[in-house]
Amino acid sequence: MKTALLPIAALLLAACASSGPESQLGKQDKEQQRIVLTRTSDCVYESTIDGFDALDNTHVVLYSMGQRKAYLAELTGACFDVKGLSSLAAVDGDNNGQICGFGRDSIVYHRMGMVENCRILGMQELSNERRIELGVAAPPPKPKKADKPKPEDKPAESK
């Protein structure tokens, strides 16, 4: 009886050691780029935030001034489904008018009928090079100043 079960057990173990696409499912997350903040104490005025991109569940890029400036915010690890959000709010926890990488500032959003509050652990203003490295949209071009109209030559009046 034991010898009859031995080939079946070997077959089951061989099926678990597959190298097919199903066994590769967890590797994509491990191969993704690790995001590290180089500075953590940058700030952005709360009233100028006008957009965001979630890189993952712990990193959000906040845009200011029509996406001209971008700030990478690192959130506490207890935030879920941040990447799938269509809206969120930045909360100025210490009432200084700024969202910073220190203090009690946080990101708030609705999830399954509840309000989720994720504290900001660090904030870094992103350079254009860093934006490209993270795959975040480059800033729009600066608007050109309107050319001043040239004074038209007035014809001489005849007397």
Secondary structure, 3 states (H helix, E strand, C coil): CHHHHHHHHHHHHHHHCCCCHHHHCCHHHHHCCCCCCCCCECEEEHHHEEEEEECCCCEEEEEECCCCEEEEEEECCCCCCCCCCCCCEEECCCCCCEEECCCCCEEEEEECCEEEEEEEEEEEECCHHHHHHHCCCCCCCCCCCCCCCCCCCCCCCCC
